[in-house]
């Protein structure tokens, strides 16, 4: 069986996505939740997060950047709350490859509603 490269500029297999469920397609646990711990899975599969200080909610949204996406992650904090974090723990075998290459590119779509103090 031959490996097939990506469609990106002839760089065979250099653009493999290391994040699992990076497009927020799978929500087997919940479609909404409030983390009870510093870091917890409460929403989309393989994604976790927390809020500093006060609680916030993570939920599935249909507000997406383009027709290739069905869902996005909505993070809603409370008034006067601290920072909000969304993260994914990358598998150790994937990290070895990233470290060996010495560089990583992260791209995505972020939309903010409200002013800088909202």
BALOBA-1460 file (C-alpha; in Angstrom, 3 decimals):
// residues 118
<rec num="1" residu="x" x="0.000" y="0.000" z="0.000"/>
<rec num="2" residu="x" x="1.423" y="3.380" z="-1.012"/>
<rec num="3" residu="x" x="1.089" y="6.486" z="1.127"/>
<rec num="4" residu="x" x="-0.749" y="9.352" z="-0.502"/>
<rec num="5" residu="x" x="0.520" y="12.870" z="0.194"/>
<rec num="6" residu="x" x="-1.532" y="15.973" z="0.773"/>
<rec num="7" residu="x" x="-2.760" y="18.272" z="-1.984"/>
<rec num="8" residu="x" x="-0.567" y="21.088" z="-0.614"/>
<rec num="9" residu="x" x="2.216" y="22.302" z="-2.931"/>
<rec num="10" residu="x" x="3.940" y="18.962" z="-3.467"/>
<rec num="11" residu="x" x="5.246" y="18.658" z="0.105"/>
<rec num="12" residu="x" x="4.224" y="15.056" z="0.625"/>
<rec num="13" residu="x" x="2.841" y="14.397" z="4.117"/>
<rec num="14" residu="x" x="4.372" y="17.558" z="5.617"/>
<rec num="15" residu="x" x="1.006" y="19.125" z="6.444"/>
<rec num="16" residu="x" x="-0.568" y="16.317" z="8.483"/>
<rec num="17" residu="x" x="-2.993" y="17.634" z="11.058"/>
<rec num="18" residu="x" x="-1.832" y="16.696" z="14.561"/>
<rec num="19" residu="x" x="-5.070" y="17.731" z="16.264"/>
<rec num="20" residu="x" x="-7.833" y="15.156" z="16.518"/>
<rec num="21" residu="x" x="-11.329" y="16.516" z="15.794"/>
<rec num="22" residu="x" x="-9.766" y="19.834" z="14.782"/>
<rec num="23" residu="x" x="-12.911" y="20.815" z="12.882"/>
<rec num="24" residu="x" x="-15.197" y="20.138" z="15.910"/>
<rec num="25" residu="x" x="-17.191" y="17.498" z="14.000"/>
<rec num="26" residu="x" x="-17.652" y="15.064" z="16.916"/>
<rec num="27" residu="x" x="-19.537" y="15.796" z="20.170"/>
<rec num="28" residu="x" x="-20.197" y="12.388" z="21.743"/>
<rec num="29" residu="x" x="-20.116" y="13.471" z="25.423"/>
<rec num="30" residu="x" x="-22.028" y="16.759" z="25.442"/>
<rec num="31" residu="x" x="-22.869" y="19.693" z="23.228"/>
<rec num="32" residu="x" x="-22.411" y="22.084" z="26.146"/>
<rec num="33" residu="x" x="-20.720" y="22.069" z="29.534"/>
<rec num="34" residu="x" x="-18.977" y="23.970" z="32.300"/>
<rec num="35" residu="x" x="-15.628" y="22.571" z="33.432"/>
<rec num="36" residu="x" x="-15.629" y="21.639" z="37.126"/>
<rec num="37" residu="x" x="-11.866" y="21.114" z="37.242"/>
<rec num="38" residu="x" x="-8.798" y="23.036" z="36.109"/>
<rec num="39" residu="x" x="-8.833" y="21.044" z="32.875"/>
<rec num="40" residu="x" x="-11.767" y="18.918" z="31.798"/>
<rec num="41" residu="x" x="-13.459" y="17.420" z="28.743"/>
<rec num="42" residu="x" x="-16.931" y="18.985" z="28.663"/>
<rec num="43" residu="x" x="-17.703" y="19.492" z="24.999"/>
<rec num="44" residu="x" x="-16.269" y="18.453" z="21.623"/>
<rec num="45" residu="x" x="-14.361" y="15.170" z="21.583"/>
<rec num="46" residu="x" x="-10.666" y="15.505" z="22.466"/>
<rec num="47" residu="x" x="-10.997" y="19.199" z="23.443"/>
<rec num="48" residu="x" x="-10.743" y="20.484" z="27.006"/>
<rec num="49" residu="x" x="-10.394" y="23.774" z="28.745"/>
<rec num="50" residu="x" x="-10.999" y="25.950" z="31.760"/>
<rec num="51" residu="x" x="-11.624" y="29.542" z="32.838"/>
<rec num="52" residu="x" x="-9.540" y="31.503" z="35.339"/>
<rec num="53" residu="x" x="-11.459" y="32.721" z="38.350"/>
<rec num="54" residu="x" x="-15.107" y="32.403" z="37.400"/>
<rec num="55" residu="x" x="-16.858" y="29.627" z="35.482"/>
<rec num="56" residu="x" x="-17.578" y="29.736" z="31.793"/>
<rec num="57" residu="x" x="-19.371" y="27.510" z="29.320"/>
<rec num="58" residu="x" x="-18.147" y="25.641" z="26.255"/>
<rec num="59" residu="x" x="-20.833" y="24.815" z="23.696"/>
<rec num="60" residu="x" x="-21.400" y="23.724" z="20.114"/>
<rec num="61" residu="x" x="-22.186" y="26.489" z="17.651"/>
<rec num="62" residu="x" x="-23.206" y="26.498" z="13.996"/>
<rec num="63" residu="x" x="-21.455" y="29.857" z="13.449"/>
<rec num="64" residu="x" x="-18.652" y="28.651" z="11.157"/>
<rec num="65" residu="x" x="-16.085" y="30.244" z="8.824"/>
<rec num="66" residu="x" x="-17.044" y="28.387" z="5.633"/>
<rec num="67" residu="x" x="-19.076" y="25.565" z="4.100"/>
<rec num="68" residu="x" x="-16.360" y="23.000" z="4.923"/>
<rec num="69" residu="x" x="-17.259" y="23.284" z="8.629"/>
<rec num="70" residu="x" x="-20.454" y="22.250" z="10.390"/>
<rec num="71" residu="x" x="-19.702" y="23.272" z="13.979"/>
<rec num="72" residu="x" x="-17.421" y="25.537" z="15.945"/>
<rec num="73" residu="x" x="-16.621" y="25.840" z="19.659"/>
<rec num="74" residu="x" x="-18.283" y="28.688" z="21.523"/>
<rec num="75" residu="x" x="-16.619" y="29.814" z="24.744"/>
<rec num="76" residu="x" x="-18.746" y="32.034" z="26.966"/>
<rec num="77" residu="x" x="-17.295" y="33.609" z="30.098"/>
<rec num="78" residu="x" x="-18.961" y="35.434" z="32.945"/>
<rec num="79" residu="x" x="-18.808" y="39.186" z="33.440"/>
<rec num="80" residu="x" x="-15.519" y="40.174" z="35.054"/>
<rec num="81" residu="x" x="-14.053" y="36.704" z="34.595"/>
<rec num="82" residu="x" x="-10.434" y="35.974" z="33.852"/>
<rec num="83" residu="x" x="-8.911" y="34.176" z="30.882"/>
<rec num="84" residu="x" x="-10.527" y="31.290" z="29.049"/>
<rec num="85" residu="x" x="-8.537" y="28.385" z="27.649"/>
<rec num="86" residu="x" x="-9.306" y="25.782" z="25.005"/>
<rec num="87" residu="x" x="-6.770" y="23.049" z="24.429"/>
<rec num="88" residu="x" x="-6.053" y="19.573" z="23.199"/>
<rec num="89" residu="x" x="-3.474" y="17.145" z="24.473"/>
<rec num="90" residu="x" x="-1.458" y="15.921" z="21.512"/>
<rec num="91" residu="x" x="-0.396" y="12.264" z="21.470"/>
<rec num="92" residu="x" x="3.247" y="11.643" z="22.498"/>
<rec num="93" residu="x" x="4.104" y="9.961" z="19.177"/>
<rec num="94" residu="x" x="2.887" y="13.059" z="17.315"/>
<rec num="95" residu="x" x="4.945" y="15.334" z="19.580"/>
<rec num="96" residu="x" x="8.167" y="13.481" z="18.754"/>
<rec num="97" residu="x" x="7.643" y="14.294" z="15.073"/>
<rec num="98" residu="x" x="6.869" y="17.948" z="15.828"/>
<rec num="99" residu="x" x="9.965" y="18.309" z="18.026"/>
<rec num="100" residu="x" x="12.164" y="16.624" z="15.396"/>
<rec num="101" residu="x" x="11.011" y="19.113" z="12.732"/>
<rec num="102" residu="x" x="11.714" y="22.043" z="15.046"/>
<rec num="103" residu="x" x="8.695" y="24.091" z="13.933"/>
<rec num="104" residu="x" x="4.926" y="24.034" z="13.935"/>
<rec num="105" residu="x" x="2.243" y="26.132" z="12.275"/>
<rec num="106" residu="x" x="-1.100" y="26.677" z="13.992"/>
<rec num="107" residu="x" x="-3.971" y="28.105" z="11.985"/>
<rec num="108" residu="x" x="-7.625" y="28.554" z="12.745"/>
<rec num="109" residu="x" x="-10.656" y="30.807" z="12.833"/>
<rec num="110" residu="x" x="-11.423" y="32.969" z="15.874"/>
<rec num="111" residu="x" x="-14.384" y="35.288" z="16.253"/>
<rec num="112" residu="x" x="-14.885" y="37.586" z="19.226"/>
<rec num="113" residu="x" x="-18.178" y="39.167" z="20.243"/>
<rec num="114" residu="x" x="-18.031" y="42.175" z="22.549"/>
<rec num="115" residu="x" x="-15.477" y="44.816" z="23.373"/>
<rec num="116" residu="x" x="-12.110" y="44.371" z="25.052"/>
<rec num="117" residu="x" x="-13.703" y="44.529" z="28.511"/>
<rec num="118" residu="x" x="-16.714" y="42.346" z="27.648"/>
